[in-house]
Amino acid sequence: MSDNRRKRPFPRTARAAALVTLLDFDGGRFPEEGLEQYASDLDRRDRALASALVFGVLRWRTLLEWTWTQFLQKPGKKMDPAVAFILDLGLLQLQYMDRIPPSAAVNESVNLARTYAPAWSPNLVNGVLRALTRAEGLPDPASAPLPEAEKLALIHAHPLWLAERWLAELGPAEASGLLAANNRPAPLTLRADLNRISREELAARLSSAAEQVSLTPHSPAGLQLEGPTGPVPELPGFTEGLFTVQDEAAQVVSLLAQPRPGETVLDACAGRGGKTLHLAAMTAGGVWGLDPDGKRLALAGEERRRLGLKRVHLVQGDLLAGPPFPPESFDVVLVDAPCSNLGVIRRRPDVKHLKSAQDPARMAETQLALLKAAAGLVKPRGRLVYAVCTLTQEETTGVTDAFWMDHLEFGLRPAGGYLPESAQTLVDPDGVIRAWPHRHGTDGFFAAVFEKKPAKPADFPAEPATKPE
């Protein structure tokens, strides 16, 4: 713990918990960790407010700071971090949270400045926020005299490099649509255990626990909850293990693996086990989850017990350091590789502030190494599935093309052949899955499936796609 963190009073209110969490985030800590430490003792309503404030600021930070800077007497002067976050929090409440009275937003922000910021700051915070409340209209970033990419980045509160990238690759309309979708908080998405309950039955049980419950259009096991009345562990069916939290696109990736009866399956980058446990629910065969992080595997183990799943083996190990399995051990290997996470910004707005333009290329090197290491574990006629929750060329087709060129024993297969009809809209003409937040209402995901050729290549179907040059 830093000296800075020791000197701060422990927060006793939702707004203070949000501020201290944001300050810790700027020091390199994940926001969920800060909220767990500072907001866990608050009542449910204040915990929800603290979370909304933290993720609201992370979602709109760039635009918030541009807006209140217009009301400073010396806008070019560097602002103390605590004061900047207090102004962010105050403006967020004034502009985006209509249930909070403006007087409360201003007064509580001034109180935060008295406790957590320099002695000169309460007057500044009070003056800026009151000026914002008196303004007939806030500055409009769309009218700012800026180049197109800078304006797009400002309007949608994204880093400039990312706005420039999507503008160049997608064009103005699609880029704007994607950035706007990233700023819409994702609904709570569940995956029903179809071995124990239909999703229609589960939806009926959940109907009183949310403002709206709907069936997902792409995954046959998914449900979306808008405005849940309580935390996930208090939802009907949770303790019985009838569902787990999983985005719809992630559910479809597991469907792509399509384990058949008796097949052995490896999730080579298991993490907290979301896809591992989905695969286990889909097959009576053995499923292994491999990950180097023991803490994440422990969480997967807890979820495995809650869901009552058998024949799931969680193994701590590093695919790149040498997997603890003999060659050609599995019929299906899933590589859900670590990535830039640019497809999950709507769930994790902190990604905007953590990633750089260099990350996609850097991550692609690791992803290719993981895919190559996993290839040796696939049996002849077995399947190798590659997936990432991002949409950059480097981490998607850049990796699969490079892998395919060096591994002639594998053939790229059309993803649509492994998916139900409802998921076909996620399949691109080139036979891979590309799920986009603004097109499909899911997290951004890419996935491709390879099949390993048998000993006699003549027994293998013709390639469905043109091999990369």
C-alpha positions in Angstrom: 0.0 0.0 0.0 1.4 3.4 -1.0 2.0 6.2 1.6 -0.6 8.2 -0.3 -3.2 5.5 0.4 -2.3 5.3 4.1 -2.8 9.0 4.7 -6.3 9.1 3.3 -9.3 8.7 5.7 -11.1 5.5 5.1 -14.2 6.4 3.1 -17.6 6.1 4.9 -19.9 7.2 2.1 -20.6 6.1 -1.5 -19.1 9.2 -3.0 -15.9 8.9 -0.9 -15.6 5.2 -1.8 -15.9 6.1 -5.5 -13.3 8.8 -5.2 -10.7 6.7 -3.4 -11.3 3.8 -5.8 -10.7 6.2 -8.7 -7.5 7.5 -7.2 -6.3 3.9 -6.6 -7.2 3.1 -10.2 -4.9 5.9 -11.4 -2.2 4.2 -9.2 -2.6 0.9 -11.1 -5.3 -0.9 -9.2 -8.4 -2.5 -10.8 -11.6 -0.6 -10.0 -13.4 -3.8 -8.8 -10.6 -4.3 -6.2 -11.1 -0.8 -4.8 -14.8 -1.1 -4.6 -14.5 -4.4 -2.8 -12.3 -2.7 -0.2 -14.0 0.6 0.2 -17.7 -0.1 -0.5 -18.3 -3.6 0.7 -19.4 -2.4 4.2 -21.9 0.1 2.8 -25.6 -0.8 2.4 -26.8 -2.1 -0.9 -28.1 1.2 -2.2 -24.8 3.0 -1.4 -22.7 0.1 -2.9 -24.7 0.5 -6.1 -24.2 4.2 -6.1 -20.4 3.9 -5.5 -20.2 1.4 -8.4 -22.3 3.6 -10.7 -20.1 6.6 -9.9 -16.8 4.8 -10.5 -17.8 3.2 -13.8 -19.6 6.3 -14.9 -16.5 8.4 -14.5 -14.3 5.8 -16.3 -16.8 5.7 -19.1 -17.1 9.4 -19.6 -13.8 10.7 -18.1 -12.4 12.4 -21.2 -15.7 14.3 -22.0 -16.3 15.2 -18.3 -12.8 16.7 -18.0 -13.1 18.6 -21.3 -16.5 20.0 -20.1 -15.5 21.3 -16.7 -12.2 22.6 -18.0 -14.3 25.2 -20.0 -15.3 26.7 -16.6 -11.9 27.1 -15.1 -10.2 30.5 -14.9 -6.9 29.0 -15.8 -7.8 26.0 -18.1 -4.2 25.2 -19.0 -3.0 24.6 -15.5 -2.5 21.0 -14.5 -5.1 19.8 -12.0 -4.5 17.9 -8.8 -5.7 14.3 -9.4 -8.1 14.3 -6.5 -9.6 17.6 -7.5 -10.0 16.4 -11.1 -11.8 13.2 -10.0 -14.1 15.2 -7.6 -15.1 17.5 -10.5 -15.6 14.4 -12.7 -17.9 12.9 -10.0 -19.8 16.1 -9.5 -20.4 16.7 -13.2 -21.3 13.0 -13.7 -24.1 13.4 -11.1 -25.3 16.7 -12.6 -25.3 15.5 -16.2 -26.0 11.8 -16.2 -27.7 10.9 -12.9 -31.1 12.7 -12.9 -32.2 11.1 -9.5 -29.5 13.1 -7.7 -30.5 16.7 -6.8 -28.0 19.3 -8.1 -27.6 20.7 -4.6 -26.6 17.3 -3.3 -24.1 16.8 -6.1 -22.4 20.1 -5.5 -22.4 20.0 -1.7 -21.1 16.4 -1.4 -18.4 17.2 -3.9 -17.3 20.2 -1.8 -17.2 17.9 1.2 -15.0 15.5 -0.6 -12.6 18.3 -1.5 -12.4 19.3 2.2 -11.5 15.7 3.2 -9.4 14.4 0.3 -8.0 17.3 -1.7 -5.7 20.3 -1.1 -7.0 23.2 1.2 -7.5 25.5 -1.8 -9.8 23.1 -3.6 -13.2 23.4 -1.9 -13.7 26.9 -3.3 -12.7 25.9 -6.8 -14.9 22.8 -6.7 -17.9 24.8 -5.4 -17.4 27.6 -8.0 -17.0 25.3 -11.0 -19.9 23.0 -10.2 -22.2 25.9 -9.4 -21.3 27.6 -12.7 -22.1 24.3 -14.4 -25.6 24.2 -12.7 -26.3 27.8 -13.8 -25.2 27.4 -17.4 -28.0 27.4 -19.9 -26.3 24.6 -21.8 -23.1 22.7 -21.5 -20.4 23.1 -24.2 -21.1 20.8 -27.2 -18.1 18.7 -28.3 -19.8 18.2 -31.7 -19.3 22.0 -32.3 -15.6 22.0 -31.2 -13.2 23.1 -34.0 -11.4 19.8 -34.1 -10.3 17.2 -36.7 -12.8 14.4 -37.3 -11.0 11.8 -35.2 -10.4 14.1 -32.3 -14.0 15.1 -32.3 -15.2 11.5 -32.4 -12.9 10.6 -29.5 -14.2 13.5 -27.5 -17.9 13.0 -28.2 -17.6 9.3 -27.2 -15.0 9.7 -24.5 -12.5 7.3 -26.1 -8.7 7.6 -26.5 -7.7 9.3 -29.7 -5.7 6.3 -31.0 -8.7 4.1 -30.8 -11.1 6.6 -32.5 -8.5 7.0 -35.2 -8.2 3.3 -35.7 -11.9 2.6 -36.0 -12.5 5.6 -38.2 -9.8 4.4 -40.6 -11.1 0.8 -40.6 -14.8 1.2 -40.4 -15.6 4.7 -41.7 -17.4 7.5 -39.8 -20.8 6.0 -39.4 -19.7 2.6 -38.2 -16.9 4.0 -36.0 -19.4 6.3 -34.3 -21.8 3.5 -33.8 -19.2 1.2 -32.2 -17.9 3.9 -29.9 -21.5 4.8 -28.9 -22.2 1.1 -28.2 -19.1 0.9 -26.0 -20.6 3.6 -23.8 -24.0 1.8 -23.3 -23.7 -0.3 -20.1 -24.2 -4.0 -21.0 -27.2 -5.8 -19.6 -26.7 -8.6 -17.2 -26.5 -11.7 -19.3 -27.0 -15.2 -17.9 -26.5 -18.7 -19.4 -29.1 -21.2 -18.3 -28.1 -24.7 -17.5 -30.3 -26.4 -20.1 -29.6 -29.8 -18.6 -31.6 -28.7 -15.6 -34.1 -26.0 -16.7 -35.2 -24.4 -20.0 -34.4 -20.7 -20.4 -38.2 -20.0 -20.7 -38.7 -21.5 -17.3 -35.8 -19.7 -15.9 -37.0 -16.4 -17.4 -40.4 -16.9 -15.6 -38.6 -17.5 -12.3 -36.6 -14.3 -12.8 -39.4 -12.1 -14.0 -40.0 -10.6 -10.5 -36.2 -10.0 -10.0 -35.7 -7.5 -12.9 -37.4 -4.7 -14.7 -37.3 -6.8 -17.9 -36.1 -10.3 -18.7 -35.6 -11.3 -22.4 -34.2 -14.3 -24.3 -30.9 -13.7 -26.2 -31.3 -13.8 -30.0 -28.0 -15.6 -30.8 -27.4 -18.0 -27.9 -30.1 -20.6 -27.3 -29.2 -20.7 -23.6 -29.0 -17.0 -22.8 -31.2 -14.5 -21.0 -30.7 -10.7 -20.5 -31.8 -8.9 -17.4 -32.4 -5.1 -17.4 -32.6 -3.5 -14.0 -32.1 -6.5 -11.7 -33.5 -5.8 -8.3 -30.5 -7.2 -6.4 -27.0 -8.7 -6.8 -26.6 -11.9 -8.8 -26.2 -14.2 -5.7 -29.7 -13.2 -4.6 -31.4 -13.9 -7.9 -33.8 -16.9 -8.0 -32.1 -20.1 -9.0 -28.5 -18.9 -8.2 -28.0 -21.2 -5.2 -29.5 -24.1 -7.1 -26.9 -23.6 -9.8 -29.5 -23.0 -12.6 -27.5 -20.3 -14.3 -24.2 -18.5 -14.5 -23.2 -15.0 -15.7 -21.8 -15.1 -19.2 -22.1 -12.7 -22.2 -23.9 -14.0 -25.2 -20.9 -13.8 -27.6 -18.9 -15.9 -25.1 -21.6 -18.5 -25.0 -21.5 -18.8 -28.8 -17.8 -19.3 -28.7 -18.3 -22.4 -26.5 -21.0 -23.6 -28.9 -18.4 -23.4 -31.7 -16.3 -26.0 -29.9 -19.3 -28.4 -30.1 -17.9 -31.3 -28.0 -19.4 -34.6 -29.1 -20.3 -37.5 -26.7 -17.2 -39.0 -25.1 -14.8 -36.4 -26.5 -12.0 -35.0 -24.2 -11.9 -31.2 -24.1 -9.3 -28.7 -23.0 -9.9 -25.0 -22.2 -6.2 -24.0 -22.5 -6.7 -20.5 -21.1 -9.4 -21.2 -18.5 -9.2 -18.1 -16.4 -12.2 -18.1 -14.1 -13.7 -21.0 -15.9 -16.7 -19.5 -17.8 -16.2 -21.4 -21.0 -14.7 -24.4 -19.2 -17.9 -24.9 -17.3 -20.0 -24.2 -20.3 -18.2 -26.9 -22.2 -18.6 -29.3 -19.2 -22.4 -28.6 -19.4 -22.4 -29.6 -23.1 -20.7 -33.0 -22.9 -20.5 -36.1 -20.8 -16.8 -36.4 -21.6 -14.0 -35.1 -19.5 -13.2 -31.4 -19.6 -9.9 -29.8 -18.4 -9.3 -26.2 -17.6 -5.7 -25.0 -17.7 -4.5 -21.6 -16.3 -1.3 -20.3 -14.7 -3.2 -18.2 -12.1 -4.2 -20.2 -9.1 -6.6 -17.6 -7.8 -8.6 -17.6 -10.9 -8.7 -21.4 -10.9 -10.0 -21.3 -7.3 -12.8 -19.0 -8.4 -13.6 -21.5 -11.2 -13.6 -24.3 -8.6 -16.2 -22.4 -6.5 -18.4 -21.9 -9.6 -18.0 -25.6 -10.5 -19.3 -26.7 -7.1 -22.2 -24.2 -7.3 -23.2 -25.5 -10.7 -22.8 -29.1 -9.6 -20.7 -30.1 -12.6 -18.7 -33.3 -12.6 -15.8 -34.5 -14.7 -14.2 -31.0 -14.7 -10.5 -31.0 -13.9 -8.9 -27.7 -13.1 -5.1 -27.7 -13.6 -2.7 -24.9 -12.8 -0.1 -24.7 -15.5 1.3 -22.5 -18.3 0.7 -23.5 -21.9 3.8 -21.6 -23.0 6.0 -23.2 -20.3 5.1 -26.7 -21.4 1.5 -28.1 -20.9 1.2 -30.9 -18.3 -0.4 -33.2 -20.9 1.0 -35.6 -23.5 0.8 -34.6 -27.2 -2.5 -35.2 -29.0 -4.4 -35.7 -25.7 -7.7 -33.9 -26.6 -10.4 -34.0 -29.2 -11.2 -30.3 -28.7 -8.8 -27.5 -27.6 -10.1 -24.0 -27.0 -7.6 -21.1 -26.8 -9.5 -18.2 -25.4 -6.4 -16.1 -25.5 -5.6 -13.0 -23.4 -6.0 -10.0 -25.6 -6.4 -6.2 -25.7 -10.0 -6.5 -24.4 -11.2 -3.8 -26.8 -14.4 -5.8 -27.4 -15.6 -5.5 -23.8 -15.3 -1.8 -23.2 -19.1 -1.6 -22.5 -18.5 -3.9 -19.5 -15.1 -2.6 -18.6 -14.7 1.1 -19.4 -11.4 1.0 -17.5 -10.0 -0.7 -20.7 -10.1 2.7 -22.4 -7.5 4.1 -19.9 -5.4 0.9 -19.7 -4.6 0.1 -23.3 -2.4 1.7 -25.9 -2.0 1.7 -29.6 0.9 -0.8 -29.3 -1.1 -3.4 -27.3 -2.8 -5.3 -30.2 0.5 -6.1 -32.0 2.2 -7.0 -28.7 -0.7 -9.3 -27.6 -0.8 -10.9 -31.0 2.7 -12.3 -30.5 1.6 -14.1 -27.3 -1.7 -15.2 -28.9 0.2 -16.9 -31.8 2.5 -18.6 -29.4 -0.4 -19.9 -27.4 -2.2 -21.2 -30.5 1.0 -23.0 -31.7 1.5 -24.6 -28.3 -2.1 -25.7 -28.2 -1.9 -27.3 -31.6 0.3 -30.1 -30.4 -2.4 -31.2 -28.0 -5.1 -31.8 -30.6 -5.8 -35.3 -31.8 -6.0 -36.1 -35.5 -9.5 -35.1 -36.7 -9.8 -33.0 -33.6 -10.7 -29.3 -33.4 -8.8 -26.3 -32.3 -10.8 -23.2 -31.5 -9.2 -19.7 -31.2 -11.1 -16.9 -29.6 -10.4 -13.3 -28.4 -12.7 -10.6 -26.9 -11.3 -8.0 -29.3 -11.7 -7.1 -33.0 -8.4 -5.8 -34.1 -6.9 -7.3 -37.2 -3.6 -8.1 -35.5 -5.3 -10.2 -32.8 -7.9 -11.9 -35.1 -7.1 -12.9 -38.6 -3.5 -11.7 -38.2 -3.0 -14.6 -35.7 -5.1 -17.2 -37.5 -3.5 -16.5 -40.9 0.0 -16.7 -39.4 -0.8 -19.9 -37.6 -2.4 -21.5 -40.7 0.7 -20.8 -42.8 2.9 -22.7 -40.4 0.5 -25.5 -39.6 -0.5 -27.3 -42.8 -1.9 -30.2 -40.7 -4.9 -28.0 -39.8 -7.7 -26.7 -42.0 -9.9 -23.7 -41.3 -13.5 -24.8 -41.2 -16.6 -22.7 -41.6 -17.8 -21.6 -38.2 -21.4 -21.8 -39.3 -21.2 -25.5 -39.5 -20.9 -25.8 -35.8 -23.5 -23.3 -34.7 -27.3 -23.3 -34.3 -29.4 -21.3 -36.7 -29.8 -18.4 -34.2 -26.0 -17.8 -34.2 -25.4 -17.8 -37.9 -25.7 -14.0 -38.1 -22.5 -13.7 -36.1 -20.6 -15.6 -38.9 -18.7 -13.5 -41.5 -18.5 -14.5 -45.1 -15.0 -15.7 -44.5 -16.3 -18.4 -42.1 -15.2 -16.9 -38.8 -17.2 -15.3 -35.9 -17.1 -11.6 -35.6 -19.6 -10.3 -33.0 -19.8 -6.5 -32.8 -21.4 -4.5 -29.9 -23.1 -2.0 -32.3 -24.2 -4.6 -34.8 -25.2 -7.5 -32.6 -25.7 -6.1 -29.1 -23.0 -8.4 -27.7 -19.5 -8.0 -26.5 -17.0 -7.8 -29.3 -15.6 -11.2 -30.1 -13.7 -13.1 -32.7 -13.5 -16.9 -33.1 -12.3 -19.4 -35.6 -12.2 -23.2 -35.7 -9.5 -25.4 -37.2 -9.7 -29.2 -37.7 -6.6 -31.3 -37.6 -6.2 -33.5 -40.7 -6.1 -37.3 -40.3 -3.1 -39.4 -41.1 -4.4 -39.7 -44.7 -5.0 -36.2 -46.0 -7.3 -37.6 -48.7 -9.9 -38.3 -46.0 -10.1 -34.7 -45.1 -12.7 -32.4 -46.7 -11.6 -29.7 -49.1 -10.6 -26.4 -47.6 -13.6 -24.0 -47.4 -11.6 -20.8 -47.6 -8.7 -19.4 -49.5 -5.4 -19.9 -47.7 -3.8 -16.5 -46.9 -1.1 -15.4 -49.2 
